Amino acid sequence: MEERMKELVRILNEANYNYYVLDNPTITDQEFDKYLRELISLEEKYPELKQADSPTSRVGGEVIDGFNKVYHEKPMLSLSNVFNEDEIIEFDERLKKEHIKPEYVCELKIDGLSVSLLYEKGVLKRAATRGDGVVGEDITHNAKTIKDIPLRINEPIDIEVRGEIYMTKKALLELNEKRIDRGVEPLANARNAAAGSVRQLDSKVAASRNLSCFIYHLPNPEDYGIKTHFEALEFMKKLGFVVNDNNRKVEGVKGILSFIEEWTKKRPDLPYDIDGVVIKLNDLADQLRAGYTAKYPKWATAYKFPAELVLTRLKEIKMTVGRTGQVTPNAILEPVLLMGSVISKATLHNEEYIRLKDIREGDIVAIRKAGDVIPRVEKVILDRRTGKEKVFEIPKTCPICGSDLVKKDAAYYCENPMCDKRTIEKLIHFASRDAMNIEGFGDSIVEDFYNMGYLKSIPDFYNLGKYKEELMELEGFGLKSIENLLNALEESKKNSLEKLLFGLGIRHVGAKGAKVLAKHFRTMDNLSIATFDDLVNIPDVGDIIARSIVDYFSDDENKEIIKKLKEYGLNMEYLGTEVANINISGKTFVLTGSLEQLTRDEAEEMIENAGGKTSGSVSKKTYAVIVGKDPGSKYTKALELGIPIWTEEEFLEKIK
């Protein structure tokens, strides 16, 4: 156990040095947090084995030679971290045990570099980094170049404030464009860019980086007659400091979670990076009552957003067969936590993707969730290779039925229509949320019913009632659960045409395409007799989709499926309503910020029902940007391009 503890101390200290001193992180935040938690747990069990240089006893990193040392009169402590609702509840309960009835202030956790600013008689005298919490580095010459750090505040008083120096997304983009023009490697992220900028000996460099600074902490509020943290924020704002307005007083865990949920959604639209939410007791007397550990204040903590990019080992590559017969390579991973869920598999797309990224079995790889949903292998960490990794070759036969694979474009296909896996995937897709949304029919139940012979084709879903007695005898199924499944099937018969179209699994027809087709043709019968020319004349329907639809309805087996579904009573008509609106029809809109009278989904549905479209990004094709509270970078982009800005009220007025 002692050897493991020594190894963890070495890993963490080395990571701290690389991160804080060299500005060159060698492991991810997620890896660091995992190792730190393990070390804390071991030190709690074996306190006699704790080492003098354990990173659990320190805050931050070492002081860089070349900068004058600064001793912080009050240590610049870091915050403990929480990662989920249960840990937030534990934090709240610990404070209640101290006989505190907590009111909290929630603030955005800016992803930058901590700074202490010292003013004498209202004039900036010193700026310093956190360093190791007790000793930092004097960066006054660079702080003076940051436009929103006041050189003189609004009152001639002595005061220290603390905050975060950061770089906006726009500033990073502009900086990297200049670096690329000079043939210099672009900087990886805004946090490292900000940290590197304030550690420049030449202040001209920092001045050219267009840095920013938010102030968020007053170390000695009692000297100014202040009673709460929120009052301290207002006081610092009054003095002329830039304080982030996205903060809020909240009551209890419910208020904290609501704030986190709101800013998790808004995070992509912010003009700067945040990596979490800071939660602080508002009442300063309560803060004193709660006290401190050697490293953290007990009255505050930081909720950290789940990692967007994490490292893990790719154990092997397996081929899976989809509903269209496409055989796809997938990475089997050592399980890792990514954005709140444990990931053990990720898509590798196709043979070309594996070849271009040089992905091998045994590699350490970076995993990202594409669109925050689908895990994928982003890149290989080449400097972690050992030489034992294996190059992967695409097999020549289907891994399920053994049929020869056929290559079409970049993908391989099993063309055996009787391949079990193809059929199972078609059935799972039909019942899925975005298709027919048949509640209760998860992947495992669909596969079990297939293997037992109850589900062999799509119409068989609606014939399960005749096996009710048999199904009730299966392990894990009773009268109530079977009745719930049958009721869900009955309910699914009422779905609008687009849900059924998507559920049928017509090649190249996604959920959005299915809605376009359903709106245009209104009934299944109309669509089934549409010609290729009819289809390609519809906006958003190209040659590939048109040919696929014609081929689908020309197939006798598919015609029989539609016939049976009609006999079972499934709706074959589009149930949506669309009333053309001259202000909306044929136009593209972008939504940004929080709407007060509508949800984002409701607004998008109203636009679609009025004949318009919505997009996730602003371009010259955007007709107008609809702006709610706290708009983000989309609003800025619209102003730059001269695109009309509508308030929520204007939108509701125009859509009438």
N, C-alpha and C positions, 0 to 999 in steps of 0.2 A: 504493500500500500504506500509506503514511504517513497518508493521509486516512482510510482504513478503521480504522486503529488509533486515531486521534483520535476517530472516531465511537464506537467501542466503549468507550473510556475515558469519554466523555461519557454514554453510555447507562448504564453500570455505576455511575458515581458518582452519577448522578441517581437510579437505582434504590436505591442504598445510602442516600441521604439520605431518600427517601420511606419506605423500610422502617424504618430505625433511628431517624431523628429525628422524622418526622411520623407514624409508625405507620400509614402509608397506602400499602401496596405497590401499585405501578402495573404491575408485570410479575410473572409467576409464577416460582417457584423454578426450574422447568424451563427457562424462557426465560433466566433469569439465568445458570444453569449453562452453557447453550449458548453465550452470548456470552462468558462468562469463559474457557471452553475455547478458543474461537477466538482470543481475545486472547493467552492463554498461548502458543498455538502460533505466532502471528505474532511475539511477542517473542523466542521461542527462535530463530526464523529470522533476525530482524532486530534484534538486541540494541541496535544503535546508534540505533534509532528509538524505544526505550522512553521514555515520558514520565515526568516527575518525579511527577505525580499519578496514575500508573497504580494501579488498585485491586489489582493483583497484588502490590503492595508493602505493602499495609495489611491490617489486620484490623478488621472492624466498621465503625462509623460515627462521626459527630461528637458532641461533647459539647453537651448542651442548655443554653442560658443559663438561669440561675435555680437551678442546682444547683452546689454546690462541686465543683471538680475534684479527682480522686484519682489519684495516680501509683502505678501498680503496680510494686512492687519487682522482681517477676518478671513479664514480659509475659504477658498472657492470650491465648495463641495460639489460633487456630481450628484445625480439622482439615482435612486433605485429604479428598477424597471418592472413593469407588469406587462403581460402579453395577452391576457384574455379576461373574460368577464369574471371568472372565479377568483383570479388574483386581485382584481379591482374590489370585489366584495371583501376579500381578506384584508386589504388595505383599509377599507372603510370600517370593518369590524374592529381592527386593532385600535383605531382612534376612538371608537365608541367605548372601548374598555377603559380608556383614560378619562371617562366621564365627559367626553366632548360630543356635542351635538353638531356634527360638521356641516358647515356651508363651504362649498368649494369654489375656486376660480379655475376654469379650464382655459388653457392657452395652446396655441399651435407650437409644436417643437421645431424650431427653425434648424435646418441642417447646415450649420456653419461652424464658426470658431468662437468660443467664449472670450469675452473681453471685459476688463475692468477699466472704468474711466474715472479719473480723480480730478476734481475741480477745486481751485482755491480762489475765493472771492469771485466766483462765477466764471473763471477762466480755466480752460483745459490745461492741466499741468502734466498729466501722465496718462498713458494708455498701456495696459499690460495684458498679456495672455494669461490663461489659467496656469500653465505649466504643470507642476505636480500638485497644485492646489494650495501650496504654501509659498512656493517660489515660482514666479513666472518670468516673462521676458518683456522688456521695455520696447514697445512698438509705437511710441508716440509719433515719431516722424511719419509713419505710414498711416496712422489713425487720422492725422490732420488732413490727409488727402481724401478722406471719405466724406462726401458732401453732406450726408445727413447726421454726421457727428458734429454737434455745435462746438465751435471754438470758444464761444462765450454763451452762457445760458441766461435766462431772463431775470434771474435774481443774483445779486453778488454774495453768494453763500459758499461755504465749504461743503462739498458733498462727494460721495463716491456712488456711482451707479454701475450696474453690470448688465451685459446684454450679449448679443450674438452678431458677429460680422459674417456676412454672407454675400453670395453672388447670385443675381437673378438669372433666370433661364435665358433671357434675351442677352444679357451681358456675356454669358458663357458662349452663346452662339456667335456673337460678334467677335469675341476673343479668338475662338477656334477658327473662324473664317480667315482672320488675319494670320494666324499661325500656319494654316494650310497654304495660304498664298506665299508665305516665306519658306515653305517646305519643311515646317516644324510639326512634330507629332501633336495632334489636338489633345486637350486635357480631357480626362475621362468624365469628370462630374464637377458640379458647382462647388461642392464642399471642399474637395481637394484644391480646386482653383483658388478659392478664398483663402484657405490656410497657407498655400504657397505664396500668395500675393502679400500677406501681412508679414511674412518672414523674409521679405526682400531687404537687403541692405540699402539699396538705392530706392528712395521714395518715388522716383519718377516711374518706376515699374508699377508700384502699387497704384499710383494715380491713374495710370493707363488702363487699369483693370476694372474701373467703374464698380467698386464695391459698395455695399450698403450695410446698414446696421440697425437692428431693433434693440431697444432697451426694455428689460423685463424684471429687474430686481433692484431693490433698494436695501443695502445691508443693514442700515441703522435707522429704520423708520421712526423709532421712538424719539429721536433727536428733533423731529419735525412735527411732533404731536399727532402722528398718524396711527390709527387704530386697526386698519385692515389692509390686506394686500391690494385690494381693488382701489382703495384710496391712494395707495402708494403709486399705482399705475397712473391714476389721474394726475397726481402731484408731479410726477416726472414728465408727463405730457405737457403740463402747464409750464414747466421750466424750459421747454423747447426740445425735449428729446422725442425721437420717433418711437412711439409705442404701437405695437401691432394691435389694430382695432378688433381683430377676430378673437376676442376673449369674452367670457361670459361667467356670471355667477350662477351656480347650479345647486340644487338640493339633492343630496344622496346619490346612490349608485345609478338610479334611473336617469338623473340629469346628466351624469358623466357619460353614460352609454349613448344617450341621445346626441350629445355633442360629438362624440367619437364617430357615430354613424353618419352624422351630417358632414363632417370634414373628411371622412373616408371617401365619400362620393364627390366632394368638391375639390379634393386634393389635386387631380390632374389639371384643373383650370387655374390653379394659383400661379402667379408669375415667378414664384420661388419654390425651392424644394422644402418639404417638411418630412420628418421621419417618425412623427408621433404626436401625441397630445400630452401636455404637462398638466398635472392635477395638483393643486395646492390648497391647503386650508386658508380660508380668507381671513379669519380673525387672528390677529397677531398674538393675543394672549393665549389662544388655543395652540398656536405654533410653539410658544414657549413651554406650554404644558406637555406637548407631545415630545419635544426634545430632539436629540440627535443620536445617531450611532457614530462610531469613529469615522465613518466614510460618508454617510447619507443623513440628510434631515428626515426625521420620521413623519413630518407633516406634509411631505410632498413626494410624488412619484411620477414616473413618465411611462405612459402607455406607448409601446413601440409598435408601429405598423408591421404586419407580417412581411418578411423579406420578399422582395420582388425577384431577386436573383440569388440562388443558393448553389453551393457546390456539393456534389456527392459522387459516388463511384458507379459507373455503368458496368453492371455485372455480366450481362449478356444481351444479345439482340435476338428477339423472337419475331417471327412472321405471324400476322393475324389476318383473317379473312373477313372482309366487310360484306354488307348486303348486296353491293353491286358486283361482288366477286373480286374486287381489288385486294391484292395481297400487300400489306403494308408492314415495313420493319418498325419494331417498337423497342425502345430501350427499357430493359429491366434494371431498376436502380436499387441501391441501398436506400431504404426509406428515409425521407428527409422532410422536415416541416417547411412548407412554402405557402405564404399568404393564408395561413389559418388551417391548412389541410395537409395530411401526410401524403406525400407523393412517392410512389414506388414504380411508376411507369411513365414514359413520355414518348410522344410520336417522333419518328425520324423521317417521316414523309415518303421518301423514295431512295432508290439507289444513288441518284445524282447528289442528293443532299448529304448522304453518308460520305461519298467520295470527296465532295468539295470541302467539307469540314474535317475530313480525315478522322472520322469517328471510329474507334476501335473498342472491342470488348476489353474491359479492365481499365479504361481511361477514367480520370477524374474530369467531370464535365460540369458546366454551369447550366442550371435549369431555370427557365422562366415560364410564367404562365402567359400564353398569348391571349391578349384581350382580357387578362385576369381570369381566364377560364381554363384553357387547354394547356397542360404542361408540354414544353418542348425543350429539346437540347439546343442551347444557344451557341455554345462553343466548347472546345476541348482545352483544358489547361495543360498545354504542352510541356511546361517545365516540371510538371508532376509525374511525367512518364518514367517508368522503370525499365522498359525494354521487354517486359513480359506481356504487353498488350497484344491482342490478336486481331488481324485484319479480317473483316467480315465479307463473305461472299453470298450474294443472293441465291437461294436454292432454285432448282429448275422445276420442282414439282410442288403442288399444293400441300401445305403441312397438315391438312385435314383429310382430304380424300385421295391424295396422291396423283391427281390429274396433272398433266403438263401445264406449266404456266405460259401465258402468252403476253408479250410485251407490247403495250400500246402507249405511244408517246413516252413519258418518263416512268409509267407505272406498269406493274405486272398484274395479270388477272387470271383467276381460275374461272374457266368458262363452263364448268360442269354445273348445270342448273340443279342437280340433285345433291350438291355438296351441302352437308348438314350445317356447317357454320354459316354459309351464305343465307340459308333459310332462317336460321335462328336470329341472325342480325337483322333481317328484314322484319321479323315479327317484333323484335325489341324496338326497332325504330318506329313501327306503326303505333305502338302503345305509349311512346315517349311523350314527355311534357310538351315539346314544341309541335308534335304531330297531333294524335288523337287524345293525348293526355288522359289515358285510362288509369285512374288511380288504383294503386295496389299491384299493378303488373310490372314489378321490377325485373331486372335482367335475370336473376336467378329463378324466379317463378316462371317466366316465359320459357327459359331453357328446360326447367323440370317438366313443364306441361308438354313441351316438344318431345322430350325423351320418353315420356309416358304415352305418347301417341294422341294426346288430346288436341294439340295445336300443330298442324302441318302446313297450313296456309292462312292468309289473312282472314278470309271469311270464317274460319274455324273459331275465331274469338267469339263470334255471335251465335255459335252452336254449342257453347260450353254448358248452357243451361240443362241440356239433356243428360249431362254427366254429373249433375248436382250430387246425387247420392254417393257416387263413386269418389268424387273429389272430397266429400266430407270425411271419408275414411282415411285420407292421407294424413301422415304425421304433420302436425302443426296447423291443420285446417279443421275448423268446426263450422257449424251452421252459420254463425254470425259472419265469419270471415269470408265464406263462400258467397253469402248473400251480398256482402259489401262489394265483392268483385263483380257479381252479376248486375248489381245496381249501377256500378261505375260503367259497365258496358252499355247499359240502357241509356245512361246519361250521355255517353259519347256519340250516340246516334244523332243527337241534336246539333252536333258541331257544324259550323259553317263550312262551305265547300273547300276553302283554302287549307283547312286542317286535314281534311281527307286527302286532298291532292298531295300535300307534303308527306303524309303518312304512307301513301302508296309506294313511295321510294322511286319515283320516275327519275331516271338518271339526269343529272345536271339541274334539276328543279329543286331549289332550296325553299326555305320558308317565305322569303320575300318574293321570289319568283312565283310561288304558288298563289300568293295574294294578288299579284298583278294579273295572273291568268283568271282567277276566280272573279275579280272585279270586272274584267273585260267581257268574259263569256257568260257569266251569271249562273250557268247550269253545267252539269257534267256532260249532258247530251250535246250541248253546243260546242263544248271543247273537244269532244270525241270525234266530231266530224270536221274540225278545223283543218284547213290545208296548210302546207308549208308557207305559202304566200300570206295567208291570213295571219299567221303567227309572227312572221318576221316584220310585219308592219306595225306591231305593237311596241311602244317604247319599252326599253329594258329587256326585250326578248330578242336574242341574236340567233344566228344560224344554228349553232350547236344545240341550244335549248329547243328551237323549233323542230329540228330533225329528230331529237330524242322523243318529243311528245308525239309526233306523227308515227314514229316507230312503235311507241308504247301502245297506242290505240289501234294499231294495225295487227297486233299480236292476238291470236284467238284465246290464248290462256288468260291474258289480261282482260279481254272483253268478258270472259266468264267470271272473273273476280268481281268486276263492276256489276254484272248482272246479279250475282249472289248477294252482294252488299245492298243492292236496291231491294231485293226480296226480303232481306232481314230488317229493312226499314230505316237504313241510314239516309240522312239528309243529303241531297245531291245539288243543293242550291247555295248561292252566296247570300249570306244573311246580313252582311254589313250594309250600312247606309252611306251614300255619298251624294252630297248636294254641292254642285259646283259653286264656287265663290270667286268672283272676279278678282278679289284682292289676294287670293291664295292659289287658285287653280293653275297648275303648270309651273309653279314657282318653287324654289328650294330655300329652306329656312334652316337656321342653326340656333339652338337654344343654349344659353349659358347663365349661370347663377341660379339661385333658388327662387322659384315662382311661389307666390303666396296663396293664390286662389286655386291653382291647379298643380297636379303632380306632373313630372316630366312626361310620363307615359300618356297621361290624359291630353296634354298639349299636342304631343306627336300624333295621337289618334285623331284629334280634331283637325289637324293640318291634312292628314291623309284623307279623311272623310270629306274634306272640302276640295280635294283634287290636287293638293300640294305634296311636297316631299320634304323630308328632313335629312340633314347630314351632320356628321360628327365633327367636321372641320370647315373653317371659313376659307372660301376661295373667291375668285372673280365671278364664278357662277352663282354664288349665294345672292338671293334676292334681298333678304333682310336677316338681321340677327335679333332674336327676341331675348331681352335682358331682364333677369331677375335680380334679387339681392346678392351682393358680393360677386359680381361677374369676374371671370378670369381672363386668360390670355386671348380667348376668342373675341372678347369685346375689344381688346387692344388691336387685334389683327383687323377687325372690321373698321375701326377708326382709320388705320393706316391705309386700307384699300378704299375708303370712302363709301362703304356699304351702309345702307340705312339701318338705324338702330330703332327697334320698337320696344317700348315698355310692355309689361304684361297687360296693362289697361288698354293700350293702343291695339295690341294683338286681339284682345277680346272684343273690342269695338269693331275692328275690321272683319273679324270672322263671323260676326252676326249676320 
